[in-house]
Amino acid sequence: MSDTTNFDSWMKRDFIGYGPNPPNPNWPNGAKICVNFVLNHEEGGERSVEDGDTEAETVLHEFGPLVAVPGARDPATETQFEYGSRVGVWRIMRLFKKHNIPITFYAVARAFERNPEVAKYAEENGHEVASHCYKWRPYTGLTADEEEEYIRKAVLSFQKTSPSGKVPVGWYYGRPSARSAPLVAKVYRELGHELLYWADTYADDLPYWTEMPGGKPDEGLVMAPYTLDNNDFKMWLGQVGSDDAFAQHCIDSFTTVRDEAIEDGKVGYITVALHSRWIGRPGRFQALKRIVEHFASFDDVWFATKEQTCRHFAKEIPYVPKK
């Protein structure tokens, strides 16, 4: 049973951050910018009646937001998700292999169970697998015990689908509850696994430290900011009108951060967020191709997974407990 901790106490808000003088993480080889590509691989882990959910998935597919019929399967939605796992992920992987860029998979454990070949490819080709929990669903409506059960199922599942039995050191929910990070930390502590970073934050251009939920006084947790603006789901929301607009937005983000490093010494990083069934479609894929080719044309860029970024950050800027 989960404890009855006031999980909201972990979510202390900080409006100050690094202020006008952010630290320099000294990216390897004098890089001016660190770039992390994240591929959300959710296909097969989305809500579906087939998998025991009360209704089909209603977001992030070609139809826009839907009102699902309780208890009814949705073949059109199901097959769109199948496309990401059958086709889209491999198109995306070919591009990153061509440019020798390691990426981070935000992998739903259930999705890897449905296509373990993707899990095998990711690990054997130098990519990182971070946890997107066991199912891709909102977690605010669950009890603490129900959510903890999903966390434990995810850990066991990743151990089985990983060729080496590795458990992810980083987590990103996307739709977390206030108790999500404390519960993951609790489960990892009990099972003896390393929790290096938490990515459900959008608060900075650099990683930053917070205290480990339920941990020792000298134990920190790296907060690894994710992105909702350099994210291909903006096309689904209608916030960008074309693949050119999305590509340009990501390129502009890259330019701003790199220029600040050159002009002001404020070295940062950006994440570009992708979805297998979304940017993996032929008509959207060219946007990703333009983004990757533009970034790769510079010789002062460090392409890294989130784990690599956070380990480097932790080494350069160690955790200092707040007094």
Solvent accessible surface area in square Angstrom, and as a share of the most:
residue,aa,sasa,rsa
1,M,204,0.91
2,S,15,0.10
3,D,73,0.38
4,T,137,0.80
5,T,71,0.41
6,N,100,0.51
7,F,32,0.13
8,D,92,0.47
9,S,62,0.40
10,W,45,0.16
11,M,108,0.48
12,K,155,0.66
13,R,197,0.72
14,D,95,0.49
15,F,164,0.68
16,I,145,0.74
17,G,46,0.44
18,Y,62,0.23
19,G,41,0.40
20,P,106,0.67
21,N,120,0.62
22,P,41,0.26
23,P,39,0.25
24,N,71,0.36
25,P,0,0.00
26,N,83,0.42
27,W,6,0.02
28,P,41,0.26
29,N,161,0.83
30,G,56,0.53
31,A,9,0.07
32,K,73,0.31
33,I,0,0.00
34,C,0,0.00
35,V,1,0.00
36,N,0,0.00
37,F,0,0.00
38,V,0,0.00
39,L,0,0.00
40,N,2,0.01
41,H,0,0.00
42,E,2,0.01
43,E,3,0.01
44,G,17,0.16
45,G,0,0.00
46,E,12,0.05
47,R,40,0.15
48,S,7,0.04
49,V,36,0.21
50,E,91,0.41
51,D,44,0.23
52,G,70,0.67
53,D,24,0.12
54,T,110,0.64
55,E,50,0.22
56,A,5,0.04
57,E,2,0.01
58,T,19,0.11
59,V,39,0.22
60,L,11,0.05
61,H,2,0.01
62,E,78,0.35
63,F,111,0.46
64,G,14,0.13
65,P,105,0.66
66,L,69,0.34
67,V,147,0.85
68,A,19,0.15
69,V,101,0.58
70,P,105,0.66
71,G,55,0.53
72,A,42,0.32
73,R,131,0.48
74,D,34,0.18
75,P,96,0.60
76,A,45,0.35
77,T,2,0.01
78,E,23,0.10
79,T,75,0.44
80,Q,21,0.09
81,F,2,0.01
82,E,81,0.36
83,Y,38,0.14
84,G,0,0.00
85,S,14,0.09
86,R,177,0.64
87,V,54,0.31
88,G,0,0.00
89,V,0,0.00
90,W,64,0.23
91,R,52,0.19
92,I,0,0.00
93,M,2,0.01
94,R,147,0.54
95,L,9,0.04
96,F,0,0.00
97,K,136,0.58
98,K,149,0.63
99,H,51,0.23
100,N,135,0.69
101,I,5,0.03
102,P,31,0.20
103,I,0,0.00
104,T,0,0.00
105,F,0,0.00
106,Y,0,0.00
107,A,0,0.00
108,V,0,0.00
109,A,0,0.00
110,R,56,0.21
111,A,0,0.00
112,F,2,0.01
113,E,61,0.27
114,R,101,0.37
115,N,29,0.15
116,P,73,0.46
117,E,95,0.42
118,V,1,0.00
119,A,3,0.02
120,K,90,0.38
121,Y,43,0.16
122,A,0,0.00
123,E,53,0.24
124,E,101,0.45
125,N,62,0.32
126,G,51,0.49
127,H,21,0.09
128,E,11,0.05
129,V,32,0.18
130,A,0,0.00
131,S,0,0.00
132,H,3,0.01
133,C,0,0.00
134,Y,25,0.09
135,K,10,0.04
136,W,17,0.06
137,R,49,0.18
138,P,42,0.26
139,Y,3,0.01
140,T,96,0.56
141,G,72,0.69
142,L,25,0.12
143,T,79,0.46
144,A,22,0.17
145,D,54,0.28
146,E,79,0.35
147,E,0,0.00
148,E,15,0.07
149,E,106,0.48
150,Y,45,0.17
151,I,0,0.00
152,R,69,0.25
153,K,85,0.36
154,A,0,0.00
155,V,1,0.01
156,L,101,0.50
157,S,5,0.03
158,F,5,0.02
159,Q,64,0.28
160,K,172,0.73
161,T,21,0.12
162,S,18,0.12
163,P,72,0.45
164,S,83,0.54
165,G,32,0.31
166,K,99,0.42
167,V,15,0.09
168,P,4,0.02
169,V,10,0.06
170,G,0,0.00
171,W,1,0.00
172,Y,11,0.04
173,Y,5,0.02
174,G,28,0.27
175,R,55,0.20
176,P,47,0.29
177,S,14,0.09
178,A,35,0.27
179,R,34,0.12
180,S,1,0.00
181,A,2,0.02
182,P,17,0.11
183,L,1,0.00
184,V,0,0.00
185,A,3,0.02
186,K,32,0.14
187,V,0,0.00
188,Y,2,0.01
189,R,112,0.41
190,E,99,0.45
191,L,76,0.38
192,G,67,0.65
193,H,52,0.23
194,E,86,0.39
195,L,14,0.07
196,L,21,0.10
197,Y,0,0.00
198,W,6,0.02
199,A,0,0.00
200,D,26,0.13
201,T,11,0.07
202,Y,100,0.38
203,A,75,0.58
204,D,46,0.24
205,D,89,0.46
206,L,5,0.03
207,P,0,0.00
208,Y,52,0.20
209,W,56,0.20
210,T,28,0.16
211,E,60,0.27
212,M,17,0.08
213,P,9,0.06
214,G,68,0.66
215,G,28,0.27
216,K,148,0.63
217,P,123,0.77
218,D,106,0.55
219,E,61,0.27
220,G,16,0.16
221,L,0,0.00
222,V,0,0.00
223,M,15,0.07
224,A,1,0.00
225,P,5,0.03
226,Y,13,0.05
227,T,10,0.06
228,L,85,0.42
229,D,66,0.34
230,N,7,0.04
231,N,4,0.02
232,D,0,0.00
233,F,40,0.17
234,K,23,0.10
235,M,30,0.13
236,W,38,0.13
237,L,80,0.40
238,G,60,0.58
239,Q,115,0.51
240,V,21,0.12
241,G,79,0.76
242,S,52,0.33
243,D,37,0.19
244,D,86,0.44
245,A,41,0.32
246,F,1,0.00
247,A,3,0.03
248,Q,94,0.42
249,H,62,0.28
250,C,0,0.00
251,I,26,0.13
252,D,71,0.37
253,S,22,0.14
254,F,1,0.00
255,T,58,0.34
256,T,73,0.43
257,V,13,0.08
258,R,47,0.17
259,D,50,0.26
260,E,66,0.30
261,A,5,0.04
262,I,89,0.45
263,E,131,0.59
264,D,92,0.48
265,G,43,0.41
266,K,78,0.33
267,V,14,0.08
268,G,4,0.04
269,Y,8,0.03
270,I,13,0.07
271,T,5,0.03
272,V,0,0.00
273,A,0,0.00
274,L,0,0.00
275,H,8,0.04
276,S,0,0.00
277,R,6,0.02
278,W,8,0.03
279,I,0,0.00
280,G,0,0.00
281,R,68,0.25
282,P,77,0.49
283,G,60,0.58
284,R,46,0.17
285,F,24,0.10
286,Q,83,0.37
287,A,0,0.00
288,L,0,0.00
289,K,63,0.27
290,R,88,0.32
291,I,0,0.00
292,V,0,0.00
293,E,66,0.30
294,H,59,0.26
295,F,0,0.00
296,A,41,0.31
297,S,84,0.54
298,F,63,0.26
299,D,147,0.76
300,D,26,0.14
301,V,23,0.13
302,W,47,0.17
303,F,37,0.15
304,A,0,0.00
305,T,4,0.03
306,K,1,0.00
307,E,25,0.11
308,Q,80,0.36
309,T,1,0.00
310,C,1,0.00
311,R,97,0.35
312,H,33,0.15
313,F,0,0.00
314,A,26,0.20
315,K,162,0.68
316,E,67,0.30
317,I,35,0.18
318,P,85,0.53
319,Y,41,0.15
320,V,117,0.67
321,P,53,0.33
322,K,171,0.73
323,K,247,1.05
